[in-house]
Amino acid sequence: MAASHGRAAAAATVAGEQPAPLARLRSRFADYLTMTKPGVQSLLLFTTAATMYVAGDPSPGLVALTCLGGALSAGGAGALNHVLDRDLDRQMARTAQRPVAAGRISPARATAFGIALALASFALLWNTVNPLAAVLSASGFLGYVFVYTLWLKRRTPQNIVIGGAAGAVPPLVGWAAVTGGLSGTPLYLFAIIFFWTPPHFWSLSLLMKDEYARVGVPMLPVVRGEAETRRQILLYSVLLYAITQLPFCAGAFGWFYLVVSLALGALFIAGAVALLRRRDRRTALRLYLFSLLYLALLFAAMVVDARL
């Protein structure tokens, strides 16, 4: 929706029409919102909030402040990603109309916006939650910008495997926000998202293989081929299935979580097997969409189990 406002304003300008001040303001707001990648953020914030309710009984205010800090940090990382990847974005149909790539927001302004969000996140979490939550959130920001975007993305097909650690930080932030420290349970939750990320993202990368190949990004389907990518998705799905049982084995969760995690894991593996056999775009898209639902339901099951 945000991107569509930006495209509409750009189209009006190309046609020689000057949008009204209110329309320009709305278009500019939509562009800045788009740079924060709200769609990507929603699931990360859900895992943060869910972890907080697993860790204890946080007040609504603490949950809101923690999620706001996480949103600012992730939004800042997203904005800097738009700046650093603008050359690639211009060459791919899916991303060509992003605000920086399309020239609606200058790289300097987008950089300032991203840094401002990151600093606001750190200050907010440090002063209203606790220093550990602030440092952990900042580590996710730095990992996404410097480790994944700047270092790994254009250099290795393992980019999403190693770089995925940045996206696995939210449970650590949520746990630290409630307890002021870390223990084994949040590390298990970190590991679950870490091992979930490759099959989730590789399912999507199968749909975008040609675009990644055209811009020279060494995603796994480009470098190792689609067949190997499908095998890796199945392998990581099995690993994920095993990792999700660790919290139960350690006594962090009970039988409700066990049953749900086993059922969801079996469905995930079944989807990966179907992808290995059928090798069509629809199956890849179906597994990608299911992976989003999978993580949301798994963390919801954690909250329910903790309340039983």
Backbone as CSV, one residue per row, in Angstrom:
resi,resn,N_x,N_y,N_z,CA_x,CA_y,CA_z,C_x,C_y,C_z
1,MET,0.833,-1.197,0.000,0.000,0.000,0.000,0.862,1.239,0.000
2,ALA,1.897,1.253,0.882,2.776,2.415,0.947,3.499,2.622,-0.369
3,ALA,3.981,1.536,-0.971,4.706,1.648,-2.233,3.801,2.155,-3.332
4,SER,2.499,1.768,-3.299,1.574,2.186,-4.351,1.362,3.690,-4.325
5,HIS,1.331,4.305,-3.117,1.214,5.761,-3.030,2.410,6.428,-3.677
6,GLY,3.614,5.890,-3.406,4.810,6.462,-3.996,4.800,6.360,-5.503
7,ARG,4.357,5.214,-6.043,4.300,5.037,-7.493,3.278,5.972,-8.119
8,ALA,2.152,6.187,-7.414,1.109,7.056,-7.951,1.613,8.484,-8.080
9,ALA,2.322,8.950,-7.052,2.856,10.303,-7.095,3.911,10.432,-8.183
10,ALA,4.749,9.390,-8.322,5.777,9.416,-9.360,5.147,9.458,-10.743
11,ALA,4.067,8.680,-10.941,3.386,8.659,-12.229,2.780,10.015,-12.548
12,ALA,2.218,10.684,-11.520,1.628,11.996,-11.733,2.685,13.004,-12.152
13,THR,3.862,12.904,-11.535,4.950,13.808,-11.884,5.428,13.581,-13.296
14,VAL,5.549,12.306,-13.701,5.973,11.978,-15.059,4.990,12.531,-16.074
15,ALA,3.690,12.486,-15.729,2.657,12.955,-16.647,2.580,14.469,-16.693
16,GLY,3.394,15.160,-15.881,3.390,16.605,-15.901,2.439,17.221,-14.903
17,GLU,1.794,16.417,-14.094,0.875,16.925,-13.096,1.614,17.086,-11.777
18,GLN,1.446,18.237,-11.145,2.049,18.448,-9.840,1.050,18.056,-8.761
19,PRO,1.349,17.021,-7.971,0.398,16.602,-6.954,0.169,17.704,-5.925
20,ALA,-1.035,17.733,-5.361,-1.385,18.719,-4.348,-0.495,18.532,-3.131
21,PRO,-0.338,19.597,-2.318,0.541,19.497,-1.137,0.192,18.326,-0.232
22,LEU,-1.102,18.102,0.017,-1.478,16.997,0.880,-1.094,15.659,0.262
23,ALA,-1.292,15.552,-1.058,-0.930,14.314,-1.747,0.578,14.101,-1.722
24,ARG,1.336,15.191,-1.875,2.802,15.064,-1.821,3.245,14.619,-0.436
25,LEU,2.619,15.205,0.589,2.969,14.830,1.956,2.647,13.365,2.219
26,ARG,1.477,12.939,1.758,1.088,11.545,1.957,2.023,10.610,1.199
27,SER,2.414,10.998,-0.014,3.324,10.181,-0.806,4.695,10.085,-0.145
28,ARG,5.174,11.218,0.390,6.475,11.213,1.054,6.438,10.354,2.315
29,PHE,5.354,10.467,3.083,5.206,9.630,4.274,5.209,8.153,3.886
30,ALA,4.485,7.817,2.808,4.419,6.426,2.354,5.800,5.919,1.957
31,ASP,6.598,6.781,1.319,7.943,6.364,0.912,8.833,6.086,2.126
32,TYR,8.772,6.960,3.115,9.580,6.739,4.311,9.112,5.500,5.065
33,LEU,7.803,5.293,5.100,7.285,4.089,5.745,7.743,2.841,4.995
34,THR,7.720,2.892,3.675,8.162,1.756,2.858,9.609,1.380,3.169
35,MET,10.457,2.373,3.396,11.867,2.096,3.668,12.065,1.323,4.964
36,THR,11.106,1.410,5.887,11.244,0.676,7.150,10.830,-0.788,7.019
37,LYS,10.332,-1.184,5.854,9.919,-2.560,5.582,8.932,-3.094,6.632
38,PRO,7.764,-2.455,6.742,6.805,-2.864,7.784,6.321,-4.293,7.644
39,GLY,6.228,-4.802,6.423,5.797,-6.185,6.245,6.760,-7.171,6.869
40,VAL,8.055,-6.915,6.713,9.071,-7.777,7.305,9.053,-7.644,8.826
41,GLN,8.825,-6.421,9.294,8.866,-6.158,10.733,7.773,-6.880,11.512
42,SER,6.601,-7.030,10.914,5.441,-7.504,11.664,5.700,-8.847,12.343
43,LEU,6.303,-9.777,11.628,6.567,-11.088,12.214,7.655,-11.013,13.277
44,LEU,8.664,-10.170,13.048,9.723,-10.007,14.039,9.167,-9.433,15.340
45,LEU,8.288,-8.458,15.232,7.696,-7.860,16.427,6.782,-8.846,17.139
46,PHE,6.117,-9.702,16.365,5.265,-10.714,16.987,6.108,-11.676,17.825
47,THR,7.257,-12.089,17.304,8.116,-12.996,18.078,8.672,-12.300,19.314
48,THR,8.913,-10.993,19.208,9.371,-10.246,20.378,8.313,-10.250,21.464
49,ALA,7.080,-9.864,21.097,5.997,-9.797,22.078,5.686,-11.173,22.652
50,ALA,5.662,-12.195,21.785,5.370,-13.548,22.266,6.410,-13.998,23.280
51,THR,7.672,-13.729,23.000,8.736,-14.115,23.927,8.577,-13.411,25.269
52,MET,8.131,-12.166,25.237,7.949,-11.427,26.484,6.905,-12.099,27.372
53,TYR,5.838,-12.606,26.767,4.800,-13.276,27.553,5.224,-14.682,27.974
54,VAL,6.167,-15.260,27.276,6.746,-16.523,27.719,7.664,-16.283,28.919
55,ALA,8.381,-15.161,28.880,9.367,-14.853,29.924,8.720,-14.452,31.245
56,GLY,7.510,-13.919,31.196,6.893,-13.454,32.434,5.531,-12.846,32.181
57,ASP,5.218,-11.826,32.959,3.926,-11.156,32.857,4.164,-9.658,32.678
58,PRO,4.642,-9.260,31.497,5.004,-7.856,31.281,3.772,-6.956,31.225
59,SER,3.956,-5.718,31.611,2.873,-4.743,31.499,2.679,-4.371,30.028
60,PRO,1.470,-3.934,29.664,1.251,-3.493,28.278,2.209,-2.382,27.865
61,GLY,2.543,-1.510,28.823,3.472,-0.432,28.508,4.853,-0.937,28.152
62,LEU,5.337,-1.940,28.897,6.657,-2.496,28.610,6.671,-3.183,27.251
63,VAL,5.603,-3.906,26.947,5.513,-4.570,25.642,5.511,-3.521,24.527
64,ALA,4.731,-2.453,24.710,4.648,-1.415,23.684,5.992,-0.731,23.474
65,LEU,6.678,-0.394,24.553,7.972,0.280,24.435,9.017,-0.626,23.788
66,THR,9.022,-1.892,24.178,9.986,-2.832,23.610,9.740,-3.025,22.122
67,CYS,8.478,-3.183,21.755,8.155,-3.365,20.337,8.425,-2.094,19.536
68,LEU,8.161,-0.938,20.136,8.469,0.319,19.451,9.971,0.442,19.227
69,GLY,10.750,0.112,20.243,12.202,0.153,20.075,12.671,-0.815,19.007
70,GLY,12.090,-2.015,19.000,12.448,-2.983,17.965,12.050,-2.513,16.581
71,ALA,10.877,-1.874,16.480,10.416,-1.374,15.180,11.324,-0.264,14.660
72,LEU,11.764,0.621,15.557,12.669,1.691,15.143,14.012,1.122,14.670
73,SER,14.526,0.138,15.389,15.803,-0.472,15.016,15.704,-1.191,13.673
74,ALA,14.668,-2.016,13.527,14.480,-2.744,12.267,14.191,-1.786,11.124
75,GLY,13.429,-0.718,11.421,13.143,0.266,10.380,14.389,0.990,9.922
76,GLY,15.267,1.323,10.874,16.518,1.958,10.493,17.382,1.056,9.635
77,ALA,17.426,-0.226,9.987,18.191,-1.183,9.187,17.594,-1.310,7.789
78,GLY,16.261,-1.322,7.713,15.607,-1.406,6.412,15.920,-0.204,5.542
79,ALA,15.927,0.984,6.135,16.220,2.194,5.373,17.645,2.167,4.822
80,LEU,18.600,1.752,5.641,19.982,1.675,5.166,20.148,0.582,4.116
81,ASN,19.363,-0.491,4.228,19.373,-1.520,3.191,18.909,-0.948,1.858
82,HIS,17.907,-0.074,1.889,17.439,0.584,0.664,18.548,1.419,0.034
83,VAL,19.357,2.052,0.878,20.455,2.879,0.365,21.556,2.001,-0.226
84,LEU,21.982,1.012,0.532,23.124,0.195,0.120,22.818,-0.693,-1.077
85,ASP,21.558,-1.090,-1.227,21.179,-1.984,-2.328,20.480,-1.262,-3.467
86,ARG,20.553,0.046,-3.510,19.792,0.782,-4.523,20.225,0.440,-5.945
87,ASP,21.507,0.114,-6.139,21.958,-0.256,-7.485,21.340,-1.572,-7.934
88,LEU,21.203,-2.522,-7.008,20.555,-3.792,-7.330,19.056,-3.603,-7.500
89,ASP,18.461,-2.805,-6.627,17.018,-2.612,-6.670,16.558,-2.035,-8.009
90,ARG,17.352,-1.149,-8.593,16.970,-0.531,-9.866,16.865,-1.554,-10.989
91,GLN,17.577,-2.658,-10.859,17.631,-3.640,-11.938,16.619,-4.780,-11.789
92,MET,15.892,-4.808,-10.671,14.939,-5.890,-10.442,13.522,-5.335,-10.431
93,ALA,12.635,-6.015,-11.158,11.262,-5.532,-11.289,10.581,-5.403,-9.936
94,ARG,10.855,-6.333,-9.026,10.195,-6.339,-7.722,10.576,-5.134,-6.881
95,THR,11.762,-4.579,-7.099,12.266,-3.526,-6.214,12.559,-2.207,-6.929
96,ALA,12.324,-2.140,-8.235,12.719,-0.951,-8.994,12.017,0.316,-8.533
97,GLN,10.833,0.179,-7.974,10.088,1.358,-7.530,10.270,1.680,-6.052
98,ARG,11.236,1.066,-5.416,11.535,1.448,-4.040,11.970,2.911,-4.015
99,PRO,11.692,3.619,-2.916,11.893,5.077,-2.895,13.286,5.554,-3.276
100,VAL,14.337,4.900,-2.762,15.690,5.350,-3.075,16.071,4.916,-4.488
101,ALA,15.753,3.689,-4.842,16.090,3.188,-6.176,15.422,4.016,-7.265
102,ALA,14.193,4.447,-7.021,13.452,5.220,-8.017,13.784,6.705,-7.971
103,GLY,14.585,7.127,-7.011,15.009,8.518,-6.944,14.062,9.454,-6.222
104,ARG,13.042,8.914,-5.555,12.099,9.789,-4.844,12.671,10.269,-3.507
105,ILE,13.553,9.447,-2.911,14.248,9.818,-1.680,15.744,9.742,-1.965
106,SER,16.489,10.787,-1.627,17.920,10.777,-1.898,18.637,9.825,-0.945
107,PRO,19.762,9.237,-1.380,20.528,8.367,-0.490,20.937,9.051,0.809
108,ALA,21.284,10.344,0.736,21.703,11.062,1.945,20.555,11.156,2.941
109,ARG,19.374,11.480,2.460,18.232,11.604,3.369,17.832,10.242,3.932
110,ALA,17.873,9.225,3.097,17.526,7.889,3.568,18.532,7.398,4.608
111,THR,19.816,7.714,4.395,20.849,7.337,5.361,20.624,8.042,6.696
112,ALA,20.359,9.345,6.629,20.097,10.101,7.851,18.868,9.557,8.579
113,PHE,17.851,9.206,7.815,16.628,8.645,8.388,16.923,7.321,9.092
114,GLY,17.676,6.454,8.434,17.994,5.152,9.012,18.814,5.273,10.281
115,ILE,19.816,6.141,10.267,20.652,6.332,11.454,19.836,6.945,12.593
116,ALA,18.975,7.894,12.256,18.138,8.531,13.284,17.219,7.510,13.956
117,LEU,16.639,6.611,13.173,15.776,5.580,13.745,16.570,4.662,14.672
118,ALA,17.774,4.277,14.243,18.597,3.387,15.067,18.982,4.054,16.383
119,LEU,19.373,5.317,16.326,19.738,6.037,17.546,18.526,6.220,18.462
120,ALA,17.359,6.525,17.866,16.140,6.670,18.666,15.786,5.355,19.345
121,SER,15.969,4.237,18.625,15.694,2.923,19.198,16.587,2.655,20.398
122,PHE,17.867,2.907,20.231,18.818,2.642,21.315,18.500,3.500,22.539
123,ALA,18.234,4.780,22.317,17.931,5.684,23.428,16.640,5.270,24.127
124,LEU,15.640,4.921,23.347,14.357,4.526,23.933,14.499,3.272,24.778
125,LEU,15.119,2.242,24.227,15.255,0.987,24.960,16.160,1.144,26.178
126,TRP,17.232,1.889,26.038,18.166,2.075,27.150,17.480,2.781,28.321
127,ASN,16.684,3.801,28.017,16.107,4.636,29.065,14.764,4.148,29.600
128,THR,14.029,3.374,28.804,12.694,2.963,29.256,12.561,1.462,29.468
129,VAL,13.466,0.664,28.919,13.403,-0.794,29.098,14.602,-1.209,29.951
130,ASN,15.722,-1.521,29.318,16.970,-1.731,30.062,18.146,-1.758,29.087
131,PRO,19.358,-1.535,29.577,20.519,-1.463,28.673,20.747,-2.738,27.861
132,LEU,20.508,-3.914,28.461,20.750,-5.150,27.722,19.841,-5.247,26.504
133,ALA,18.572,-4.907,26.665,17.650,-4.934,25.533,18.112,-3.961,24.448
134,ALA,18.602,-2.793,24.857,19.084,-1.805,23.891,20.288,-2.324,23.115
135,VAL,21.239,-2.945,23.820,22.454,-3.456,23.173,22.104,-4.607,22.228
136,LEU,21.229,-5.495,22.653,20.848,-6.621,21.799,20.142,-6.138,20.529
137,SER,19.227,-5.173,20.687,18.545,-4.636,19.522,19.529,-3.971,18.562
138,ALA,20.482,-3.241,19.118,21.506,-2.601,18.284,22.354,-3.640,17.564
139,SER,22.612,-4.764,18.210,23.397,-5.817,17.556,22.658,-6.374,16.345
140,GLY,21.330,-6.481,16.450,20.555,-6.918,15.300,20.640,-5.926,14.161
141,PHE,20.555,-4.640,14.487,20.691,-3.575,13.489,22.047,-3.652,12.790
142,LEU,23.110,-3.717,13.573,24.461,-3.756,13.008,24.682,-5.032,12.199
143,GLY,24.143,-6.149,12.675,24.305,-7.402,11.949,23.638,-7.372,10.589
144,TYR,22.437,-6.803,10.533,21.712,-6.753,9.257,22.396,-5.816,8.263
145,VAL,22.825,-4.647,8.764,23.412,-3.645,7.867,24.817,-4.034,7.435
146,PHE,25.673,-4.366,8.406,27.085,-4.547,8.089,27.447,-5.995,7.745
147,VAL,26.895,-6.952,8.487,27.267,-8.345,8.223,26.517,-8.886,7.010
148,TYR,25.195,-8.741,7.005,24.421,-9.292,5.890,24.495,-8.420,4.640
149,THR,24.060,-7.156,4.736,23.930,-6.320,3.539,25.276,-5.960,2.933
150,LEU,26.195,-5.467,3.763,27.469,-4.989,3.226,28.479,-6.097,2.962
151,TRP,28.525,-7.107,3.820,29.597,-8.101,3.723,29.174,-9.360,2.983
152,LEU,28.062,-9.978,3.366,27.750,-11.316,2.886,26.891,-11.371,1.626
153,LYS,25.947,-10.468,1.499,24.919,-10.616,0.470,25.486,-10.782,-0.928
154,ARG,26.508,-10.026,-1.271,27.060,-10.057,-2.632,28.273,-10.967,-2.759
155,ARG,28.598,-11.702,-1.678,29.837,-12.466,-1.695,29.669,-13.984,-1.586
156,THR,28.621,-14.451,-0.942,28.532,-15.884,-0.682,27.091,-16.374,-0.706
157,PRO,26.857,-17.583,-1.186,25.505,-18.148,-1.150,25.049,-18.489,0.260
158,GLN,25.965,-18.416,1.227,25.597,-18.626,2.625,25.165,-17.321,3.293
159,ASN,24.926,-16.297,2.477,24.586,-14.984,3.024,23.391,-15.041,3.962
160,ILE,22.342,-15.719,3.552,21.128,-15.731,4.358,21.261,-16.646,5.565
161,VAL,22.173,-17.610,5.500,22.381,-18.515,6.635,23.073,-17.762,7.775
162,ILE,24.218,-17.149,7.463,24.971,-16.425,8.481,24.259,-15.125,8.848
163,GLY,23.847,-14.385,7.829,23.190,-13.114,8.077,21.855,-13.251,8.764
164,GLY,21.265,-14.453,8.696,19.977,-14.660,9.335,20.017,-14.506,10.839
165,ALA,21.210,-14.506,11.416,21.322,-14.317,12.865,20.749,-12.972,13.287
166,ALA,20.863,-11.964,12.421,20.331,-10.642,12.772,18.824,-10.697,12.957
167,GLY,18.137,-11.472,12.121,16.697,-11.585,12.236,16.245,-12.460,13.385
168,ALA,17.177,-13.171,14.003,16.835,-14.054,15.122,17.013,-13.377,16.472
169,VAL,17.415,-12.114,16.475,17.668,-11.386,17.719,16.398,-11.011,18.491
170,PRO,15.239,-10.735,17.848,14.058,-10.266,18.598,13.688,-11.069,19.845
171,PRO,13.733,-12.423,19.837,13.422,-13.119,21.094,14.400,-12.788,22.227
172,LEU,15.657,-12.551,21.891,16.623,-12.172,22.912,16.258,-10.818,23.513
173,VAL,15.860,-9.889,22.641,15.457,-8.557,23.113,14.230,-8.667,24.014
174,GLY,13.228,-9.445,23.569,12.014,-9.590,24.350,12.269,-10.205,25.717
175,TRP,13.113,-11.231,25.759,13.414,-11.897,27.028,14.180,-10.952,27.960
176,ALA,15.163,-10.249,27.415,15.950,-9.310,28.215,15.077,-8.180,28.745
177,ALA,14.091,-7.762,27.955,13.219,-6.674,28.384,12.438,-7.044,29.639
178,VAL,12.033,-8.299,29.737,11.223,-8.746,30.865,12.073,-9.146,32.061
179,THR,13.152,-9.853,31.814,13.933,-10.434,32.909,15.203,-9.658,33.248
180,GLY,15.671,-8.817,32.328,16.925,-8.103,32.555,18.150,-8.938,32.275
181,GLY,17.976,-10.172,31.787,19.109,-11.041,31.483,18.746,-12.033,30.406
182,LEU,19.584,-13.036,30.229,19.351,-14.087,29.246,19.546,-15.445,29.927
183,SER,18.884,-16.449,29.374,19.031,-17.813,29.886,18.969,-18.767,28.703
184,GLY,18.834,-20.058,28.983,18.809,-21.031,27.898,17.602,-20.901,26.984
185,THR,16.432,-20.593,27.542,15.212,-20.563,26.743,15.286,-19.567,25.587
186,PRO,15.641,-18.301,25.817,15.716,-17.384,24.670,16.750,-17.794,23.633
187,LEU,17.791,-18.498,24.058,18.782,-18.979,23.084,18.177,-20.059,22.194
188,TYR,17.295,-20.900,22.759,16.572,-21.869,21.936,15.689,-21.153,20.916
189,LEU,15.019,-20.096,21.359,14.129,-19.354,20.454,14.933,-18.662,19.352
190,PHE,16.104,-18.151,19.734,17.026,-17.587,18.740,17.378,-18.656,17.699
191,ALA,17.708,-19.854,18.170,18.107,-20.936,17.266,16.960,-21.341,16.345
192,ILE,15.739,-21.324,16.856,14.587,-21.696,16.026,14.463,-20.745,14.843
193,ILE,14.525,-19.433,15.100,14.416,-18.472,13.996,15.632,-18.567,13.080
194,PHE,16.793,-18.811,13.654,18.016,-18.928,12.852,17.903,-20.074,11.840
195,PHE,17.395,-21.221,12.286,17.274,-22.362,11.374,16.015,-22.284,10.520
196,TRP,15.061,-21.483,10.907,13.863,-21.260,10.093,14.155,-20.368,8.893
197,THR,15.082,-19.436,9.049,15.327,-18.425,8.019,15.758,-19.010,6.674
198,PRO,16.717,-19.956,6.608,17.126,-20.456,5.290,15.989,-21.099,4.475
199,PRO,15.237,-22.066,5.013,14.166,-22.624,4.175,13.093,-21.594,3.845
200,HIS,12.843,-20.662,4.740,11.880,-19.592,4.468,12.354,-18.739,3.296
201,PHE,13.592,-18.243,3.376,14.063,-17.317,2.346,14.403,-18.033,1.044
202,TRP,14.960,-19.237,1.127,15.292,-19.950,-0.104,14.046,-20.312,-0.905
203,SER,12.920,-20.539,-0.229,11.674,-20.780,-0.964,11.321,-19.562,-1.809
204,LEU,11.513,-18.374,-1.216,11.265,-17.143,-1.966,12.305,-16.944,-3.060
205,SER,13.558,-17.264,-2.773,14.620,-17.040,-3.755,14.444,-17.912,-4.992
206,LEU,13.784,-19.061,-4.852,13.487,-19.883,-6.024,12.586,-19.141,-6.989
207,LEU,11.705,-18.298,-6.448,10.793,-17.524,-7.291,11.495,-16.350,-7.947
208,MET,12.629,-15.925,-7.396,13.323,-14.740,-7.886,14.711,-15.065,-8.425
209,LYS,14.933,-16.319,-8.759,16.268,-16.756,-9.181,16.788,-15.937,-10.357
210,ASP,15.962,-15.726,-11.369,16.423,-15.022,-12.574,16.826,-13.579,-12.273
211,GLU,16.079,-12.919,-11.394,16.423,-11.541,-11.051,17.728,-11.480,-10.275
212,TYR,17.912,-12.404,-9.334,19.175,-12.431,-8.593,20.344,-12.730,-9.530
213,ALA,20.142,-13.628,-10.477,21.204,-13.965,-11.427,21.556,-12.753,-12.285
214,ARG,20.549,-11.993,-12.680,20.783,-10.842,-13.549,21.620,-9.762,-12.862
215,VAL,21.438,-9.603,-11.557,22.181,-8.546,-10.851,23.430,-9.082,-10.159
216,GLY,23.697,-10.379,-10.282,24.928,-10.941,-9.756,24.951,-11.201,-8.274
217,VAL,23.777,-11.363,-7.652,23.730,-11.692,-6.230,23.790,-13.215,-6.093
218,PRO,24.774,-13.753,-5.370,24.986,-15.211,-5.345,24.052,-15.958,-4.391
219,MET,22.747,-15.779,-4.588,21.809,-16.561,-3.799,21.952,-18.036,-4.175
220,LEU,21.568,-18.909,-3.265,21.821,-20.339,-3.443,21.290,-20.897,-4.762
221,PRO,20.069,-20.562,-5.206,19.601,-21.117,-6.482,20.449,-20.685,-7.674
222,VAL,21.061,-19.508,-7.578,21.899,-19.007,-8.672,23.226,-19.745,-8.718
223,VAL,23.839,-19.947,-7.562,25.187,-20.518,-7.487,25.175,-22.044,-7.528
224,ARG,24.238,-22.651,-6.795,24.224,-24.111,-6.672,23.104,-24.781,-7.475
225,GLY,22.191,-24.000,-8.014,21.112,-24.570,-8.811,19.850,-24.824,-7.989
226,GLU,18.744,-24.958,-8.681,17.456,-25.138,-8.005,17.362,-26.489,-7.298
227,ALA,17.898,-27.534,-7.912,17.804,-28.863,-7.309,18.505,-28.897,-5.956
228,GLU,19.713,-28.327,-5.889,20.450,-28.300,-4.630,19.749,-27.413,-3.609
229,THR,19.167,-26.315,-4.064,18.430,-25.445,-3.147,17.266,-26.187,-2.517
230,ARG,16.555,-26.960,-3.309,15.431,-27.739,-2.774,15.907,-28.787,-1.768
231,ARG,17.056,-29.387,-2.033,17.607,-30.346,-1.070,17.996,-29.651,0.229
232,GLN,18.580,-28.464,0.112,18.972,-27.714,1.305,17.743,-27.274,2.103
233,ILE,16.680,-26.912,1.420,15.443,-26.543,2.107,14.921,-27.724,2.916
234,LEU,14.949,-28.906,2.328,14.500,-30.094,3.055,15.415,-30.378,4.245
235,LEU,16.726,-30.260,4.043,17.672,-30.503,5.126,17.419,-29.555,6.292
236,TYR,17.278,-28.273,5.995,17.060,-27.300,7.061,15.688,-27.459,7.702
237,SER,14.720,-27.939,6.954,13.401,-28.197,7.535,13.487,-29.313,8.573
238,VAL,14.280,-30.333,8.280,14.478,-31.424,9.243,15.257,-30.917,10.450
239,LEU,16.299,-30.124,10.217,17.052,-29.539,11.328,16.161,-28.663,12.200
240,LEU,15.307,-27.878,11.548,14.385,-27.023,12.283,13.449,-27.853,13.146
241,TYR,12.972,-28.949,12.583,12.093,-29.866,13.330,12.774,-30.332,14.612
242,ALA,14.048,-30.658,14.501,14.784,-31.117,15.680,15.020,-29.987,16.675
243,ILE,15.389,-28.817,16.167,15.679,-27.679,17.037,14.447,-27.279,17.839
244,THR,13.271,-27.355,17.232,12.056,-26.927,17.938,11.707,-27.841,19.105
245,GLN,12.299,-29.025,19.152,12.021,-29.930,20.279,12.921,-29.668,21.486
246,LEU,13.991,-28.906,21.284,14.926,-28.656,22.377,14.286,-27.935,23.566
247,PRO,13.448,-26.896,23.341,12.836,-26.245,24.511,11.990,-27.198,25.349
248,PHE,11.289,-28.132,24.701,10.515,-29.107,25.464,11.441,-30.035,26.236
249,CYS,12.496,-30.504,25.579,13.440,-31.414,26.245,14.118,-30.740,27.437
250,ALA,14.303,-29.417,27.344,14.951,-28.687,28.438,13.969,-28.283,29.530
251,GLY,12.690,-28.579,29.329,11.687,-28.254,30.341,11.129,-26.851,30.261
252,ALA,11.442,-26.123,29.174,10.940,-24.753,29.041,9.459,-24.731,28.691
253,PHE,8.983,-25.745,27.946,7.588,-25.823,27.542,7.050,-27.219,27.831
254,GLY,5.717,-27.307,27.789,5.065,-28.564,28.118,4.485,-29.282,26.918
255,TRP,3.484,-30.098,27.201,2.935,-30.979,26.171,2.184,-30.240,25.077
256,PHE,1.531,-29.142,25.407,0.808,-28.391,24.365,1.783,-27.911,23.288
257,TYR,2.877,-27.303,23.731,3.887,-26.855,22.759,4.436,-28.029,21.970
258,LEU,4.691,-29.148,22.634,5.255,-30.309,21.948,4.350,-30.773,20.817
259,VAL,3.056,-30.909,21.104,2.120,-31.394,20.089,2.057,-30.427,18.908
260,VAL,1.951,-29.127,19.205,1.861,-28.136,18.129,3.151,-28.103,17.315
261,SER,4.295,-28.125,17.985,5.568,-28.058,17.260,5.787,-29.290,16.394
262,LEU,5.375,-30.457,16.888,5.495,-31.673,16.077,4.605,-31.602,14.845
263,ALA,3.372,-31.125,15.027,2.443,-31.039,13.901,2.921,-30.017,12.864
264,LEU,3.318,-28.843,13.343,3.795,-27.811,12.417,5.070,-28.258,11.710
265,GLY,5.971,-28.898,12.455,7.209,-29.377,11.846,6.962,-30.424,10.781
266,ALA,5.994,-31.319,11.044,5.664,-32.345,10.050,5.108,-31.708,8.778
267,LEU,4.271,-30.676,8.947,3.727,-29.980,7.777,4.822,-29.256,6.999
268,PHE,5.776,-28.678,7.730,6.881,-27.975,7.068,7.718,-28.969,6.251
269,ILE,8.037,-30.103,6.844,8.820,-31.112,6.128,8.041,-31.642,4.933
270,ALA,6.730,-31.854,5.103,5.906,-32.323,3.981,5.937,-31.313,2.837
271,GLY,5.898,-30.028,3.175,5.991,-29.007,2.134,7.333,-29.010,1.434
272,ALA,8.405,-29.245,2.206,9.739,-29.311,1.609,9.886,-30.531,0.704
273,VAL,9.300,-31.652,1.112,9.330,-32.864,0.271,8.556,-32.622,-1.012
274,ALA,7.398,-31.969,-0.901,6.609,-31.655,-2.096,7.393,-30.748,-3.031
275,LEU,8.132,-29.786,-2.479,8.943,-28.889,-3.299,10.063,-29.647,-4.001
276,LEU,10.632,-30.625,-3.321,11.702,-31.426,-3.919,11.176,-32.266,-5.071
277,ARG,9.944,-32.719,-4.954,9.382,-33.600,-5.972,8.771,-32.846,-7.152
278,ARG,8.018,-31.774,-6.852,7.247,-31.135,-7.930,8.016,-30.042,-8.647
279,ARG,8.792,-29.277,-7.941,9.700,-28.310,-8.545,8.989,-27.277,-9.426
280,ASP,7.849,-26.795,-8.991,7.149,-25.739,-9.724,7.046,-24.508,-8.832
281,ARG,6.748,-23.382,-9.430,6.707,-22.111,-8.710,5.591,-22.089,-7.664
282,ARG,4.466,-22.704,-7.970,3.346,-22.678,-7.032,3.713,-23.380,-5.723
283,THR,4.417,-24.493,-5.824,4.813,-25.220,-4.613,5.805,-24.400,-3.798
284,ALA,6.723,-23.706,-4.468,7.685,-22.850,-3.757,6.965,-21.708,-3.050
285,LEU,6.014,-21.094,-3.741,5.264,-20.007,-3.133,4.444,-20.505,-1.953
286,ARG,3.861,-21.684,-2.087,3.052,-22.242,-1.002,3.911,-22.491,0.245
287,LEU,5.115,-23.020,0.046,5.986,-23.272,1.192,6.448,-21.967,1.820
288,TYR,6.742,-20.970,0.999,7.151,-19.666,1.520,6.052,-19.065,2.391
289,LEU,4.824,-19.078,1.902,3.710,-18.511,2.666,3.446,-19.321,3.935
290,PHE,3.559,-20.655,3.829,3.355,-21.486,5.015,4.420,-21.205,6.064
291,SER,5.648,-20.930,5.633,6.721,-20.685,6.596,6.411,-19.466,7.466
292,LEU,5.739,-18.478,6.912,5.337,-17.314,7.697,4.307,-17.710,8.756
293,LEU,3.311,-18.471,8.327,2.286,-18.940,9.254,2.891,-19.864,10.306
294,TYR,3.822,-20.698,9.876,4.481,-21.642,10.781,5.101,-20.927,11.969
295,LEU,5.897,-19.898,11.694,6.603,-19.233,12.794,5.618,-18.521,13.720
296,ALA,4.608,-17.899,13.143,3.611,-17.211,13.969,2.875,-18.198,14.875
297,LEU,2.458,-19.323,14.323,1.726,-20.309,15.120,2.628,-20.954,16.169
298,LEU,3.881,-21.174,15.833,4.803,-21.791,16.786,4.997,-20.890,18.005
299,PHE,5.206,-19.599,17.773,5.399,-18.681,18.895,4.088,-18.452,19.645
300,ALA,2.981,-18.493,18.952,1.693,-18.401,19.652,1.505,-19.601,20.570
301,ALA,1.931,-20.777,20.103,1.833,-21.985,20.931,2.693,-21.867,22.177
302,MET,3.837,-21.207,22.052,4.691,-20.988,23.229,3.965,-20.171,24.288
303,VAL,3.272,-19.124,23.843,2.559,-18.257,24.779,1.429,-19.040,25.463
304,VAL,0.664,-19.787,24.667,-0.429,-20.574,25.243,0.108,-21.587,26.231
305,ASP,1.181,-22.278,25.868,1.767,-23.281,26.752,2.246,-22.653,28.058
306,ALA,2.839,-21.459,27.975,3.346,-20.801,29.177,2.216,-20.386,30.118
307,ARG,0.989,-20.236,29.560,-0.148,-19.786,30.372,-0.964,-20.953,30.906
308,LEU,-0.696,-22.166,30.442,-1.473,-23.332,30.890,-1.040,-23.772,32.292
